[in-house]
Structure formats: C-alpha cells, structure tokens
Amino acid sequence: MEIYLFGSILRKDFGPNSDVDVLVVSHKPIESCQKSKLIARLKNIIGFVNPFEIHLVTHKDYKEWYSKFIKEKQAV
C-alpha cells in the first residue's frame, strides 16, 4: 500500500474551502463495495467533517490516471 498527498495543498494554491487530497494505492484489486466500506471506515475514524478527500485506487488506476498528479515522491 502507498499513500500520497496531492492537489492544491502541494501546489500551494489551496484556500479556506480547499480539501486535502489523500491517495491510497492498493496493490490488490478492490471491489467497489469494499472500497466504499473502507472509505466509510476511514471517515468514521477521522470524522465526517474534515478537510480530507480520500481517493482509494488500485495500482493500475494509479498508473493510468493518478500518477499524472504525483510529481515528487518521498518514502515515509
């Protein structure tokens, strides 16, 4: 599993109404039902009123789309 921040917060053009985009990349396939449950679980942990927009995707989705938005990587 890999986790990335992306979007306006890293471009430094975010404002008071901006969200914080969090990308969670799974190396295993994720069914849409399972994906919804995982996101709901995360929102229960961090609260429903929060600045985070969670994107839960497969490695394939990351390679085909989201990798365009990740310019720099740093292992944590």
mmCIF file of the N, C-alpha and C atoms, coordinates in Angstrom:
data_MODEL
# 
_entry.id   MODEL 
# 
loop_
_atom_site.group_PDB 
_atom_site.id 
_atom_site.type_symbol 
_atom_site.label_atom_id 
_atom_site.label_alt_id 
_atom_site.label_comp_id 
_atom_site.label_asym_id 
_atom_site.label_entity_id 
_atom_site.label_seq_id 
_atom_site.pdbx_PDB_ins_code 
_atom_site.Cartn_x 
_atom_site.Cartn_y 
_atom_site.Cartn_z 
_atom_site.occupancy 
_atom_site.B_iso_or_equiv 
_atom_site.pdbx_formal_charge 
_atom_site.auth_seq_id 
_atom_site.auth_comp_id 
_atom_site.auth_asym_id 
_atom_site.auth_atom_id 
_atom_site.pdbx_PDB_model_num 
ATOM 1   N N  . MET A 1 1  ? 0.842   -1.162 0.000   1.00 0.00 ? 1  MET A N  1 
ATOM 2   C CA . MET A 1 1  ? 0.000   0.000  0.000   1.00 0.00 ? 1  MET A CA 1 
ATOM 3   C C  . MET A 1 1  ? 0.896   1.237  0.000   1.00 0.00 ? 1  MET A C  1 
ATOM 4   N N  . GLU A 1 2  ? 0.480   2.228  -0.777  1.00 0.00 ? 2  GLU A N  1 
ATOM 5   C CA . GLU A 1 2  ? 1.195   3.500  -0.837  1.00 0.00 ? 2  GLU A CA 1 
ATOM 6   C C  . GLU A 1 2  ? 0.201   4.617  -0.543  1.00 0.00 ? 2  GLU A C  1 
ATOM 7   N N  . ILE A 1 3  ? 0.667   5.669  0.091   1.00 0.00 ? 3  ILE A N  1 
ATOM 8   C CA . ILE A 1 3  ? -0.195  6.806  0.413   1.00 0.00 ? 3  ILE A CA 1 
ATOM 9   C C  . ILE A 1 3  ? 0.493   8.081  -0.060  1.00 0.00 ? 3  ILE A C  1 
ATOM 10  N N  . TYR A 1 4  ? -0.261  8.916  -0.779  1.00 0.00 ? 4  TYR A N  1 
ATOM 11  C CA . TYR A 1 4  ? 0.263   10.170 -1.313  1.00 0.00 ? 4  TYR A CA 1 
ATOM 12  C C  . TYR A 1 4  ? -0.666  11.324 -0.971  1.00 0.00 ? 4  TYR A C  1 
ATOM 13  N N  . LEU A 1 5  ? -0.104  12.502 -0.827  1.00 0.00 ? 5  LEU A N  1 
ATOM 14  C CA . LEU A 1 5  ? -0.871  13.743 -0.807  1.00 0.00 ? 5  LEU A CA 1 
ATOM 15  C C  . LEU A 1 5  ? -0.710  14.360 -2.186  1.00 0.00 ? 5  LEU A C  1 
ATOM 16  N N  . PHE A 1 6  ? -1.768  14.972 -2.700  1.00 0.00 ? 6  PHE A N  1 
ATOM 17  C CA . PHE A 1 6  ? -1.652  15.656 -3.980  1.00 0.00 ? 6  PHE A CA 1 
ATOM 18  C C  . PHE A 1 6  ? -2.686  16.758 -4.049  1.00 0.00 ? 6  PHE A C  1 
ATOM 19  N N  . GLY A 1 7  ? -2.616  17.536 -5.099  1.00 0.00 ? 7  GLY A N  1 
ATOM 20  C CA . GLY A 1 7  ? -3.601  18.593 -5.301  1.00 0.00 ? 7  GLY A CA 1 
ATOM 21  C C  . GLY A 1 7  ? -3.131  19.948 -4.812  1.00 0.00 ? 7  GLY A C  1 
ATOM 22  N N  . SER A 1 8  ? -4.104  20.796 -4.522  1.00 0.00 ? 8  SER A N  1 
ATOM 23  C CA . SER A 1 8  ? -3.825  22.202 -4.231  1.00 0.00 ? 8  SER A CA 1 
ATOM 24  C C  . SER A 1 8  ? -2.940  22.411 -3.004  1.00 0.00 ? 8  SER A C  1 
ATOM 25  N N  . ILE A 1 9  ? -3.009  21.511 -2.048  1.00 0.00 ? 9  ILE A N  1 
ATOM 26  C CA . ILE A 1 9  ? -2.188  21.698 -0.847  1.00 0.00 ? 9  ILE A CA 1 
ATOM 27  C C  . ILE A 1 9  ? -0.700  21.631 -1.168  1.00 0.00 ? 9  ILE A C  1 
ATOM 28  N N  . LEU A 1 10 ? -0.323  20.821 -2.153  1.00 0.00 ? 10 LEU A N  1 
ATOM 29  C CA . LEU A 1 10 ? 1.086   20.728 -2.532  1.00 0.00 ? 10 LEU A CA 1 
ATOM 30  C C  . LEU A 1 10 ? 1.464   21.744 -3.598  1.00 0.00 ? 10 LEU A C  1 
ATOM 31  N N  . ARG A 1 11 ? 0.495   22.189 -4.363  1.00 0.00 ? 11 ARG A N  1 
ATOM 32  C CA . ARG A 1 11 ? 0.769   23.237 -5.358  1.00 0.00 ? 11 ARG A CA 1 
ATOM 33  C C  . ARG A 1 11 ? 0.840   24.604 -4.691  1.00 0.00 ? 11 ARG A C  1 
ATOM 34  N N  . LYS A 1 12 ? 0.442   24.646 -3.445  1.00 0.00 ? 12 LYS A N  1 
ATOM 35  C CA . LYS A 1 12 ? 0.428   25.868 -2.639  1.00 0.00 ? 12 LYS A CA 1 
ATOM 36  C C  . LYS A 1 12 ? -0.577  26.896 -3.156  1.00 0.00 ? 12 LYS A C  1 
ATOM 37  N N  . ASP A 1 13 ? -1.651  26.406 -3.781  1.00 0.00 ? 13 ASP A N  1 
ATOM 38  C CA . ASP A 1 13 ? -2.714  27.326 -4.208  1.00 0.00 ? 13 ASP A CA 1 
ATOM 39  C C  . ASP A 1 13 ? -4.046  26.976 -3.544  1.00 0.00 ? 13 ASP A C  1 
ATOM 40  N N  . PHE A 1 14 ? -3.971  26.317 -2.394  1.00 0.00 ? 14 PHE A N  1 
ATOM 41  C CA . PHE A 1 14 ? -5.191  25.955 -1.674  1.00 0.00 ? 14 PHE A CA 1 
ATOM 42  C C  . PHE A 1 14 ? -5.702  27.161 -0.888  1.00 0.00 ? 14 PHE A C  1 
ATOM 43  N N  . GLY A 1 15 ? -6.985  27.131 -0.617  1.00 0.00 ? 15 GLY A N  1 
ATOM 44  C CA . GLY A 1 15 ? -7.617  28.214 0.124   1.00 0.00 ? 15 GLY A CA 1 
ATOM 45  C C  . GLY A 1 15 ? -8.472  27.672 1.247   1.00 0.00 ? 15 GLY A C  1 
ATOM 46  N N  . PRO A 1 16 ? -9.247  28.534 1.876   1.00 0.00 ? 16 PRO A N  1 
ATOM 47  C CA . PRO A 1 16 ? -10.072 28.125 3.015   1.00 0.00 ? 16 PRO A CA 1 
ATOM 48  C C  . PRO A 1 16 ? -11.095 27.038 2.675   1.00 0.00 ? 16 PRO A C  1 
ATOM 49  N N  . ASN A 1 17 ? -11.526 26.971 1.429   1.00 0.00 ? 17 ASN A N  1 
ATOM 50  C CA . ASN A 1 17 ? -12.522 25.970 1.031   1.00 0.00 ? 17 ASN A CA 1 
ATOM 51  C C  . ASN A 1 17 ? -11.910 24.750 0.352   1.00 0.00 ? 17 ASN A C  1 
ATOM 52  N N  . SER A 1 18 ? -10.597 24.682 0.305   1.00 0.00 ? 18 SER A N  1 
ATOM 53  C CA . SER A 1 18 ? -9.922  23.558 -0.347  1.00 0.00 ? 18 SER A CA 1 
ATOM 54  C C  . SER A 1 18 ? -9.942  22.325 0.550   1.00 0.00 ? 18 SER A C  1 
ATOM 55  N N  . ASP A 1 19 ? -9.860  21.169 -0.103  1.00 0.00 ? 19 ASP A N  1 
ATOM 56  C CA . ASP A 1 19 ? -9.722  19.935 0.658   1.00 0.00 ? 19 ASP A CA 1 
ATOM 57  C C  . ASP A 1 19 ? -8.283  19.446 0.538   1.00 0.00 ? 19 ASP A C  1 
ATOM 58  N N  . VAL A 1 20 ? -7.960  18.430 1.302   1.00 0.00 ? 20 VAL A N  1 
ATOM 59  C CA . VAL A 1 20 ? -6.643  17.808 1.257   1.00 0.00 ? 20 VAL A CA 1 
ATOM 60  C C  . VAL A 1 20 ? -6.835  16.459 0.581   1.00 0.00 ? 20 VAL A C  1 
ATOM 61  N N  . ASP A 1 21 ? -6.273  16.327 -0.622  1.00 0.00 ? 21 ASP A N  1 
ATOM 62  C CA . ASP A 1 21 ? -6.427  15.086 -1.384  1.00 0.00 ? 21 ASP A CA 1 
ATOM 63  C C  . ASP A 1 21 ? -5.428  14.046 -0.891  1.00 0.00 ? 21 ASP A C  1 
ATOM 64  N N  . VAL A 1 22 ? -5.955  12.900 -0.469  1.00 0.00 ? 22 VAL A N  1 
ATOM 65  C CA . VAL A 1 22 ? -5.140  11.786 0.011   1.00 0.00 ? 22 VAL A CA 1 
ATOM 66  C C  . VAL A 1 22 ? -5.392  10.606 -0.924  1.00 0.00 ? 22 VAL A C  1 
ATOM 67  N N  . LEU A 1 23 ? -4.322  10.115 -1.533  1.00 0.00 ? 23 LEU A N  1 
ATOM 68  C CA . LEU A 1 23 ? -4.418  8.990  -2.458  1.00 0.00 ? 23 LEU A CA 1 
ATOM 69  C C  . LEU A 1 23 ? -3.872  7.746  -1.779  1.00 0.00 ? 23 LEU A C  1 
ATOM 70  N N  . VAL A 1 24 ? -4.696  6.717  -1.681  1.00 0.00 ? 24 VAL A N  1 
ATOM 71  C CA . VAL A 1 24 ? -4.296  5.434  -1.109  1.00 0.00 ? 24 VAL A CA 1 
ATOM 72  C C  . VAL A 1 24 ? -4.277  4.430  -2.256  1.00 0.00 ? 24 VAL A C  1 
ATOM 73  N N  . VAL A 1 25 ? -3.097  3.889  -2.543  1.00 0.00 ? 25 VAL A N  1 
ATOM 74  C CA . VAL A 1 25 ? -2.929  2.958  -3.657  1.00 0.00 ? 25 VAL A CA 1 
ATOM 75  C C  . VAL A 1 25 ? -2.771  1.547  -3.105  1.00 0.00 ? 25 VAL A C  1 
ATOM 76  N N  . SER A 1 26 ? -3.684  0.669  -3.498  1.00 0.00 ? 26 SER A N  1 
ATOM 77  C CA . SER A 1 26 ? -3.641  -0.727 -3.076  1.00 0.00 ? 26 SER A CA 1 
ATOM 78  C C  . SER A 1 26 ? -3.038  -1.564 -4.198  1.00 0.00 ? 26 SER A C  1 
ATOM 79  N N  . HIS A 1 27 ? -2.187  -2.478 -3.839  1.00 0.00 ? 27 HIS A N  1 
ATOM 80  C CA . HIS A 1 27 ? -1.597  -3.366 -4.844  1.00 0.00 ? 27 HIS A CA 1 
ATOM 81  C C  . HIS A 1 27 ? -2.479  -4.581 -5.105  1.00 0.00 ? 27 HIS A C  1 
ATOM 82  N N  . LYS A 1 28 ? -3.590  -4.666 -4.376  1.00 0.00 ? 28 LYS A N  1 
ATOM 83  C CA . LYS A 1 28 ? -4.564  -5.734 -4.590  1.00 0.00 ? 28 LYS A CA 1 
ATOM 84  C C  . LYS A 1 28 ? -5.819  -5.131 -5.206  1.00 0.00 ? 28 LYS A C  1 
ATOM 85  N N  . PRO A 1 29 ? -6.544  -5.897 -6.025  1.00 0.00 ? 29 PRO A N  1 
ATOM 86  C CA . PRO A 1 29 ? -7.806  -5.391 -6.590  1.00 0.00 ? 29 PRO A CA 1 
ATOM 87  C C  . PRO A 1 29 ? -8.799  -5.028 -5.483  1.00 0.00 ? 29 PRO A C  1 
ATOM 88  N N  . ILE A 1 30 ? -9.585  -3.990 -5.722  1.00 0.00 ? 30 ILE A N  1 
ATOM 89  C CA . ILE A 1 30 ? -10.574 -3.538 -4.742  1.00 0.00 ? 30 ILE A CA 1 
ATOM 90  C C  . ILE A 1 30 ? -11.942 -3.508 -5.412  1.00 0.00 ? 30 ILE A C  1 
ATOM 91  N N  . GLU A 1 31 ? -12.879 -4.251 -4.861  1.00 0.00 ? 31 GLU A N  1 
ATOM 92  C CA . GLU A 1 31 ? -14.251 -4.202 -5.374  1.00 0.00 ? 31 GLU A CA 1 
ATOM 93  C C  . GLU A 1 31 ? -14.895 -2.910 -4.894  1.00 0.00 ? 31 GLU A C  1 
ATOM 94  N N  . SER A 1 32 ? -15.832 -2.372 -5.676  1.00 0.00 ? 32 SER A N  1 
ATOM 95  C CA . SER A 1 32 ? -16.438 -1.083 -5.333  1.00 0.00 ? 32 SER A CA 1 
ATOM 96  C C  . SER A 1 32 ? -17.142 -1.116 -3.980  1.00 0.00 ? 32 SER A C  1 
ATOM 97  N N  . CYS A 1 33 ? -17.758 -2.234 -3.624  1.00 0.00 ? 33 CYS A N  1 
ATOM 98  C CA . CYS A 1 33 ? -18.416 -2.365 -2.321  1.00 0.00 ? 33 CYS A CA 1 
ATOM 99  C C  . CYS A 1 33 ? -17.380 -2.292 -1.200  1.00 0.00 ? 33 CYS A C  1 
ATOM 100 N N  . GLN A 1 34 ? -16.280 -2.987 -1.379  1.00 0.00 ? 34 GLN A N  1 
ATOM 101 C CA . GLN A 1 34 ? -15.203 -2.988 -0.388  1.00 0.00 ? 34 GLN A CA 1 
ATOM 102 C C  . GLN A 1 34 ? -14.589 -1.588 -0.282  1.00 0.00 ? 34 GLN A C  1 
ATOM 103 N N  . LYS A 1 35 ? -14.436 -0.936 -1.419  1.00 0.00 ? 35 LYS A N  1 
ATOM 104 C CA . LYS A 1 35 ? -13.885 0.413  -1.462  1.00 0.00 ? 35 LYS A CA 1 
ATOM 105 C C  . LYS A 1 35 ? -14.759 1.377  -0.651  1.00 0.00 ? 35 LYS A C  1 
ATOM 106 N N  . SER A 1 36 ? -16.060 1.312  -0.844  1.00 0.00 ? 36 SER A N  1 
ATOM 107 C CA . SER A 1 36 ? -16.994 2.176  -0.113  1.00 0.00 ? 36 SER A CA 1 
ATOM 108 C C  . SER A 1 36 ? -16.919 1.927  1.388   1.00 0.00 ? 36 SER A C  1 
ATOM 109 N N  . LYS A 1 37 ? -16.815 0.660  1.764   1.00 0.00 ? 37 LYS A N  1 
ATOM 110 C CA . LYS A 1 37 ? -16.731 0.317  3.187   1.00 0.00 ? 37 LYS A CA 1 
ATOM 111 C C  . LYS A 1 37 ? -15.442 0.850  3.814   1.00 0.00 ? 37 LYS A C  1 
ATOM 112 N N  . LEU A 1 38 ? -14.344 0.730  3.090   1.00 0.00 ? 38 LEU A N  1 
ATOM 113 C CA . LEU A 1 38 ? -13.063 1.212  3.611   1.00 0.00 ? 38 LEU A CA 1 
ATOM 114 C C  . LEU A 1 38 ? -13.066 2.728  3.779   1.00 0.00 ? 38 LEU A C  1 
ATOM 115 N N  . ILE A 1 39 ? -13.606 3.436  2.808   1.00 0.00 ? 39 ILE A N  1 
ATOM 116 C CA . ILE A 1 39 ? -13.667 4.899  2.898   1.00 0.00 ? 39 ILE A CA 1 
ATOM 117 C C  . ILE A 1 39 ? -14.575 5.316  4.052   1.00 0.00 ? 39 ILE A C  1 
ATOM 118 N N  . ALA A 1 40 ? -15.705 4.640  4.207   1.00 0.00 ? 40 ALA A N  1 
ATOM 119 C CA . ALA A 1 40 ? -16.613 4.940  5.322   1.00 0.00 ? 40 ALA A CA 1 
ATOM 120 C C  . ALA A 1 40 ? -15.918 4.692  6.660   1.00 0.00 ? 40 ALA A C  1 
ATOM 121 N N  . ARG A 1 41 ? -15.149 3.629  6.730   1.00 0.00 ? 41 ARG A N  1 
ATOM 122 C CA . ARG A 1 41 ? -14.413 3.316  7.961   1.00 0.00 ? 41 ARG A CA 1 
ATOM 123 C C  . ARG A 1 41 ? -13.384 4.398  8.288   1.00 0.00 ? 41 ARG A C  1 
ATOM 124 N N  . LEU A 1 42 ? -12.671 4.847  7.260   1.00 0.00 ? 42 LEU A N  1 
ATOM 125 C CA . LEU A 1 42 ? -11.696 5.920  7.465   1.00 0.00 ? 42 LEU A CA 1 
ATOM 126 C C  . LEU A 1 42 ? -12.377 7.198  7.932   1.00 0.00 ? 42 LEU A C  1 
ATOM 127 N N  . LYS A 1 43 ? -13.525 7.514  7.332   1.00 0.00 ? 43 LYS A N  1 
ATOM 128 C CA . LYS A 1 43 ? -14.253 8.722  7.728   1.00 0.00 ? 43 LYS A CA 1 
ATOM 129 C C  . LYS A 1 43 ? -14.775 8.611  9.154   1.00 0.00 ? 43 LYS A C  1 
ATOM 130 N N  . ASN A 1 44 ? -15.131 7.409  9.584   1.00 0.00 ? 44 ASN A N  1 
ATOM 131 C CA . ASN A 1 44 ? -15.539 7.208  10.979  1.00 0.00 ? 44 ASN A CA 1 
ATOM 132 C C  . ASN A 1 44 ? -14.376 7.487  11.930  1.00 0.00 ? 44 ASN A C  1 
ATOM 133 N N  . ILE A 1 45 ? -13.185 7.126  11.502  1.00 0.00 ? 45 ILE A N  1 
ATOM 134 C CA . ILE A 1 45 ? -12.002 7.331  12.339  1.00 0.00 ? 45 ILE A CA 1 
ATOM 135 C C  . ILE A 1 45 ? -11.628 8.814  12.408  1.00 0.00 ? 45 ILE A C  1 
ATOM 136 N N  . ILE A 1 46 ? -11.592 9.481  11.247  1.00 0.00 ? 46 ILE A N  1 
ATOM 137 C CA . ILE A 1 46 ? -11.146 10.882 11.226  1.00 0.00 ? 46 ILE A CA 1 
ATOM 138 C C  . ILE A 1 46 ? -12.292 11.873 11.353  1.00 0.00 ? 46 ILE A C  1 
ATOM 139 N N  . GLY A 1 47 ? -13.519 11.377 11.278  1.00 0.00 ? 47 GLY A N  1 
ATOM 140 C CA . GLY A 1 47 ? -14.684 12.257 11.388  1.00 0.00 ? 47 GLY A CA 1 
ATOM 141 C C  . GLY A 1 47 ? -15.203 12.639 10.008  1.00 0.00 ? 47 GLY A C  1 
ATOM 142 N N  . PHE A 1 48 ? -16.494 12.806 9.911   1.00 0.00 ? 48 PHE A N  1 
ATOM 143 C CA . PHE A 1 48 ? -17.094 13.113 8.616   1.00 0.00 ? 48 PHE A CA 1 
ATOM 144 C C  . PHE A 1 48 ? -16.880 14.565 8.206   1.00 0.00 ? 48 PHE A C  1 
ATOM 145 N N  . VAL A 1 49 ? -16.744 15.451 9.179   1.00 0.00 ? 49 VAL A N  1 
ATOM 146 C CA . VAL A 1 49 ? -16.460 16.850 8.867   1.00 0.00 ? 49 VAL A CA 1 
ATOM 147 C C  . VAL A 1 49 ? -14.957 17.032 9.016   1.00 0.00 ? 49 VAL A C  1 
ATOM 148 N N  . ASN A 1 50 ? -14.273 16.959 7.895   1.00 0.00 ? 50 ASN A N  1 
ATOM 149 C CA . ASN A 1 50 ? -12.821 17.062 7.886   1.00 0.00 ? 50 ASN A CA 1 
ATOM 150 C C  . ASN A 1 50 ? -12.383 17.596 6.528   1.00 0.00 ? 50 ASN A C  1 
ATOM 151 N N  . PRO A 1 51 ? -11.148 18.014 6.403   1.00 0.00 ? 51 PRO A N  1 
ATOM 152 C CA . PRO A 1 51 ? -10.700 18.578 5.128   1.00 0.00 ? 51 PRO A CA 1 
ATOM 153 C C  . PRO A 1 51 ? -10.201 17.541 4.124   1.00 0.00 ? 51 PRO A C  1 
ATOM 154 N N  . PHE A 1 52 ? -10.334 16.246 4.434   1.00 0.00 ? 52 PHE A N  1 
ATOM 155 C CA . PHE A 1 52 ? -9.718  15.217 3.597   1.00 0.00 ? 52 PHE A CA 1 
ATOM 156 C C  . PHE A 1 52 ? -10.664 14.662 2.538   1.00 0.00 ? 52 PHE A C  1 
ATOM 157 N N  . GLU A 1 53 ? -10.137 14.528 1.319   1.00 0.00 ? 53 GLU A N  1 
ATOM 158 C CA . GLU A 1 53 ? -10.824 13.818 0.238   1.00 0.00 ? 53 GLU A CA 1 
ATOM 159 C C  . GLU A 1 53 ? -9.983  12.572 -0.015  1.00 0.00 ? 53 GLU A C  1 
ATOM 160 N N  . ILE A 1 54 ? -10.528 11.412 0.297   1.00 0.00 ? 54 ILE A N  1 
ATOM 161 C CA . ILE A 1 54 ? -9.775  10.167 0.199   1.00 0.00 ? 54 ILE A CA 1 
ATOM 162 C C  . ILE A 1 54 ? -10.069 9.497  -1.134  1.00 0.00 ? 54 ILE A C  1 
ATOM 163 N N  . HIS A 1 55 ? -8.995  9.199  -1.867  1.00 0.00 ? 55 HIS A N  1 
ATOM 164 C CA . HIS A 1 55 ? -9.090  8.507  -3.150  1.00 0.00 ? 55 HIS A CA 1 
ATOM 165 C C  . HIS A 1 55 ? -8.450  7.137  -2.949  1.00 0.00 ? 55 HIS A C  1 
ATOM 166 N N  . LEU A 1 56 ? -9.239  6.086  -2.982  1.00 0.00 ? 56 LEU A N  1 
ATOM 167 C CA . LEU A 1 56 ? -8.754  4.724  -2.790  1.00 0.00 ? 56 LEU A CA 1 
ATOM 168 C C  . LEU A 1 56 ? -8.761  4.040  -4.148  1.00 0.00 ? 56 LEU A C  1 
ATOM 169 N N  . VAL A 1 57 ? -7.570  3.702  -4.652  1.00 0.00 ? 57 VAL A N  1 
ATOM 170 C CA . VAL A 1 57 ? -7.456  3.174  -6.010  1.00 0.00 ? 57 VAL A CA 1 
ATOM 171 C C  . VAL A 1 57 ? -6.527  1.966  -6.055  1.00 0.00 ? 57 VAL A C  1 
ATOM 172 N N  . THR A 1 58 ? -6.623  1.240  -7.158  1.00 0.00 ? 58 THR A N  1 
ATOM 173 C CA . THR A 1 58 ? -5.706  0.126  -7.392  1.00 0.00 ? 58 THR A CA 1 
ATOM 174 C C  . THR A 1 58 ? -4.421  0.671  -8.010  1.00 0.00 ? 58 THR A C  1 
ATOM 175 N N  . HIS A 1 59 ? -3.399  -0.166 -8.013  1.00 0.00 ? 59 HIS A N  1 
ATOM 176 C CA . HIS A 1 59 ? -2.128  0.235  -8.619  1.00 0.00 ? 59 HIS A CA 1 
ATOM 177 C C  . HIS A 1 59 ? -2.324  0.536  -10.111 1.00 0.00 ? 59 HIS A C  1 
ATOM 178 N N  . LYS A 1 60 ? -3.189  -0.222 -10.753 1.00 0.00 ? 60 LYS A N  1 
ATOM 179 C CA . LYS A 1 60 ? -3.482  0.003  -12.177 1.00 0.00 ? 60 LYS A CA 1 
ATOM 180 C C  . LYS A 1 60 ? -4.100  1.389  -12.387 1.00 0.00 ? 60 LYS A C  1 
ATOM 181 N N  . ASP A 1 61 ? -5.086  1.755  -11.554 1.00 0.00 ? 61 ASP A N  1 
ATOM 182 C CA . ASP A 1 61 ? -5.699  3.086  -11.645 1.00 0.00 ? 61 ASP A CA 1 
ATOM 183 C C  . ASP A 1 61 ? -4.660  4.178  -11.417 1.00 0.00 ? 61 ASP A C  1 
ATOM 184 N N  . TYR A 1 62 ? -3.778  3.932  -10.473 1.00 0.00 ? 62 TYR A N  1 
ATOM 185 C CA . TYR A 1 62 ? -2.719  4.899  -10.187 1.00 0.00 ? 62 TYR A CA 1 
ATOM 186 C C  . TYR A 1 62 ? -1.855  5.116  -11.428 1.00 0.00 ? 62 TYR A C  1 
ATOM 187 N N  . LYS A 1 63 ? -1.393  4.029  -12.022 1.00 0.00 ? 63 LYS A N  1 
ATOM 188 C CA . LYS A 1 63 ? -0.520  4.125  -13.198 1.00 0.00 ? 63 LYS A CA 1 
ATOM 189 C C  . LYS A 1 63 ? -1.213  4.829  -14.364 1.00 0.00 ? 63 LYS A C  1 
ATOM 190 N N  . GLU A 1 64 ? -2.501  4.502  -14.578 1.00 0.00 ? 64 GLU A N  1 
ATOM 191 C CA . GLU A 1 64 ? -3.219  5.027  -15.741 1.00 0.00 ? 64 GLU A CA 1 
ATOM 192 C C  . GLU A 1 64 ? -3.699  6.467  -15.564 1.00 0.00 ? 64 GLU A C  1 
ATOM 193 N N  . TRP A 1 65 ? -3.930  6.919  -14.326 1.00 0.00 ? 65 TRP A N  1 
ATOM 194 C CA . TRP A 1 65 ? -4.517  8.248  -14.156 1.00 0.00 ? 65 TRP A CA 1 
ATOM 195 C C  . TRP A 1 65 ? -3.809  9.095  -13.099 1.00 0.00 ? 65 TRP A C  1 
ATOM 196 N N  . TYR A 1 66 ? -3.787  8.615  -11.874 1.00 0.00 ? 66 TYR A N  1 
ATOM 197 C CA . TYR A 1 66 ? -3.331  9.443  -10.758 1.00 0.00 ? 66 TYR A CA 1 
ATOM 198 C C  . TYR A 1 66 ? -1.843  9.762  -10.795 1.00 0.00 ? 66 TYR A C  1 
ATOM 199 N N  . SER A 1 67 ? -1.031  8.923  -11.431 1.00 0.00 ? 67 SER A N  1 
ATOM 200 C CA . SER A 1 67 ? 0.409   9.179  -11.468 1.00 0.00 ? 67 SER A CA 1 
ATOM 201 C C  . SER A 1 67 ? 0.723   10.508 -12.147 1.00 0.00 ? 67 SER A C  1 
ATOM 202 N N  . LYS A 1 68 ? -0.195  11.006 -12.981 1.00 0.00 ? 68 LYS A N  1 
ATOM 203 C CA . LYS A 1 68 ? -0.002  12.312 -13.634 1.00 0.00 ? 68 LYS A CA 1 
ATOM 204 C C  . LYS A 1 68 ? 0.047   13.441 -12.611 1.00 0.00 ? 68 LYS A C  1 
ATOM 205 N N  . PHE A 1 69 ? -0.603  13.239 -11.472 1.00 0.00 ? 69 PHE A N  1 
ATOM 206 C CA . PHE A 1 69 ? -0.722  14.293 -10.475 1.00 0.00 ? 69 PHE A CA 1 
ATOM 207 C C  . PHE A 1 69 ? 0.336   14.210 -9.378  1.00 0.00 ? 69 PHE A C  1 
ATOM 208 N N  . ILE A 1 70 ? 1.104   13.126 -9.371  1.00 0.00 ? 70 ILE A N  1 
ATOM 209 C CA . ILE A 1 70 ? 2.140   12.940 -8.355  1.00 0.00 ? 70 ILE A CA 1 
ATOM 210 C C  . ILE A 1 70 ? 3.477   13.273 -9.003  1.00 0.00 ? 70 ILE A C  1 
ATOM 211 N N  . LYS A 1 71 ? 3.965   14.478 -8.767  1.00 0.00 ? 71 LYS A N  1 
ATOM 212 C CA . LYS A 1 71 ? 5.202   14.942 -9.412  1.00 0.00 ? 71 LYS A CA 1 
ATOM 213 C C  . LYS A 1 71 ? 6.446   14.507 -8.644  1.00 0.00 ? 71 LYS A C  1 
ATOM 214 N N  . GLU A 1 72 ? 6.370   14.539 -7.331  1.00 0.00 ? 72 GLU A N  1 
ATOM 215 C CA . GLU A 1 72 ? 7.510   14.175 -6.499  1.00 0.00 ? 72 GLU A CA 1 
ATOM 216 C C  . GLU A 1 72 ? 7.076   13.101 -5.517  1.00 0.00 ? 72 GLU A C  1 
ATOM 217 N N  . LYS A 1 73 ? 7.974   12.177 -5.248  1.00 0.00 ? 73 LYS A N  1 
ATOM 218 C CA . LYS A 1 73 ? 7.671   11.108 -4.297  1.00 0.00 ? 73 LYS A CA 1 
ATOM 219 C C  . LYS A 1 73 ? 8.719   11.122 -3.198  1.00 0.00 ? 73 LYS A C  1 
ATOM 220 N N  . GLN A 1 74 ? 8.279   10.809 -2.007  1.00 0.00 ? 74 GLN A N  1 
ATOM 221 C CA . GLN A 1 74 ? 9.197   10.670 -0.890  1.00 0.00 ? 74 GLN A CA 1 
ATOM 222 C C  . GLN A 1 74 ? 8.685   9.556  0.000   1.00 0.00 ? 74 GLN A C  1 
ATOM 223 N N  . ALA A 1 75 ? 9.536   8.591  0.256   1.00 0.00 ? 75 ALA A N  1 
ATOM 224 C CA . ALA A 1 75 ? 9.149   7.479  1.122   1.00 0.00 ? 75 ALA A CA 1 
ATOM 225 C C  . ALA A 1 75 ? 9.022   7.972  2.551   1.00 0.00 ? 75 ALA A C  1 
ATOM 226 N N  . VAL A 1 76 ? 8.024   7.442  3.225   1.00 0.00 ? 76 VAL A N  1 
ATOM 227 C CA . VAL A 1 76 ? 7.803   7.821  4.623   1.00 0.00 ? 76 VAL A CA 1 
ATOM 228 C C  . VAL A 1 76 ? 7.886   6.577  5.479   1.00 0.00 ? 76 VAL A C  1 
# 
